[in-house]
Amino acid sequence: MQRLKTRPQFQAALAGGTVSRTTHFVLHRLALSRPSDTPITALQTLGSVPSQEQALFGLVDVWLGAMVPKKWARRAVTRNAIKRQIYNVSERFVHRLPVAAHVVRLRSAFDRQHFISATSQPLKLAVRQELEQLFERAARPEVST
């Protein structure tokens, strides 16, 4: 699994669309095509201009980024703890996720009255359970009718 690092990578993945959501998180995905999926034109064989997707994501792999805005998690220790949980939980689902760029975004705050400490076990457990639901929904094969 590769990690998203640049702003254009995050923006491209966010533009890809929403795949799954829970109370506090949303998962965005931009499908990445394998080189064999696209027809080879004369220009591509000469190696002139790579597609924007190829320029942003050099490897065709599962990419993941985490967005935890200050608006929803004020303290840095909370943001960092949530990001660590995102990356740890995603490791369990990496083989079930499609080749794409994924961004997990925190979309609402955890109640500070209920979760007093940023590193409390109840907060870690709540975040982990929600992330497992999020990735489980995203990893399910789509049902075609």
C-alpha positions in Angstrom: 0.0 0.0 0.0 1.2 3.5 -0.9 0.4 6.6 1.0 -0.9 9.8 -0.6 1.5 12.7 0.0 0.8 15.6 -2.2 -2.2 18.0 -2.4 -3.0 17.1 -6.1 -3.1 13.4 -5.1 -5.6 14.1 -2.3 -7.7 16.3 -4.6 -7.8 13.7 -7.3 -8.9 11.0 -4.9 -11.5 13.2 -3.3 -12.9 14.0 -6.8 -13.3 10.3 -7.5 -16.5 10.0 -5.5 -17.8 8.6 -2.2 -17.7 4.9 -1.7 -18.6 4.4 1.9 -19.6 6.5 4.9 -20.2 6.1 8.6 -21.3 8.6 11.3 -17.9 10.2 11.6 -15.9 9.0 8.5 -16.3 9.0 4.7 -14.2 7.0 2.2 -13.5 8.5 -1.3 -12.0 6.5 -4.1 -10.5 7.2 -7.5 -10.1 4.1 -9.6 -6.6 3.7 -11.2 -6.4 1.9 -14.5 -3.7 -0.6 -15.1 -1.5 0.1 -18.1 -3.1 -2.9 -20.0 -6.5 -1.4 -19.5 -5.8 1.6 -21.7 -5.2 1.3 -25.5 -1.7 2.1 -26.6 -1.6 4.9 -29.1 1.4 5.9 -31.3 2.1 8.9 -28.9 2.2 6.6 -25.9 4.6 4.2 -27.5 7.0 7.1 -28.1 6.7 7.9 -24.4 5.8 11.5 -24.8 3.0 12.6 -22.5 1.8 10.5 -19.5 -1.8 10.8 -18.4 -2.5 13.0 -15.4 -3.3 9.8 -13.4 0.1 8.3 -14.3 1.8 11.6 -13.3 0.1 11.7 -9.9 0.3 8.0 -9.1 3.4 6.5 -10.5 2.6 3.0 -9.3 -0.6 1.1 -10.0 -1.3 0.1 -6.4 -3.7 0.7 -3.6 -3.1 4.3 -2.4 -4.4 5.6 0.9 -4.5 9.0 2.5 -6.1 10.3 5.8 -7.7 13.7 6.3 -8.5 14.7 9.8 -9.4 18.5 9.8 -8.8 20.7 12.8 -12.5 21.7 12.5 -13.5 18.2 13.7 -10.4 17.2 15.9 -9.0 20.3 17.6 -6.0 18.9 19.3 -3.0 17.5 17.4 -2.8 14.5 19.6 -6.3 13.6 18.7 -5.7 14.1 14.9 -2.5 12.0 15.0 -4.2 9.2 17.0 -7.1 9.0 14.5 -4.7 9.0 11.6 -2.7 6.1 13.1 -5.9 4.2 13.6 -6.9 4.8 9.9 -3.6 3.5 8.6 -3.5 0.5 11.0 -7.1 -0.6 10.2 -6.5 -0.2 6.5 -3.6 -2.7 6.6 -6.1 -5.4 7.4 -8.2 -4.6 4.3 -5.4 -3.8 1.8 -5.8 -7.1 -0.1 -9.6 -6.6 -0.4 -9.5 -3.1 -1.7 -9.4 -2.4 -5.4 -6.4 -0.8 -7.1 -7.4 2.9 -6.5 -6.5 6.0 -4.6 -8.5 6.1 -1.3 -8.9 9.0 1.1 -10.5 8.5 4.5 -11.9 11.8 5.8 -13.2 12.7 9.2 -16.5 14.4 8.6 -17.8 15.1 12.1 -16.3 15.5 15.6 -16.3 12.8 18.3 -18.1 14.3 21.4 -15.4 15.7 23.8 -17.9 15.3 26.7 -18.0 11.6 26.1 -14.4 11.1 25.0 -12.4 13.3 27.4 -8.9 12.1 26.6 -7.5 12.0 23.0 -5.8 8.7 23.7 -8.4 7.1 25.8 -9.3 3.4 25.2 -13.0 4.2 24.6 -12.1 6.7 21.8 -9.6 4.3 20.2 -12.2 1.6 20.3 -15.0 3.8 18.8 -12.7 5.0 16.0 -11.5 1.4 15.2 -15.0 0.0 15.1 -16.2 2.8 12.8 -13.2 2.4 10.5 -13.7 -1.3 10.3 -17.3 -0.7 9.2 -16.1 1.9 6.7 -13.6 -0.4 5.1 -15.9 -3.5 5.2 -18.5 -1.6 3.2 -15.9 -0.4 0.7 -14.3 -3.8 0.3 -17.6 -5.6 -0.5 -18.0 -6.5 -4.2 -20.5 -4.4 -6.0 -23.8 -6.2 -6.7 -24.8 -5.8 -10.4 -28.5 -6.1 -11.3 
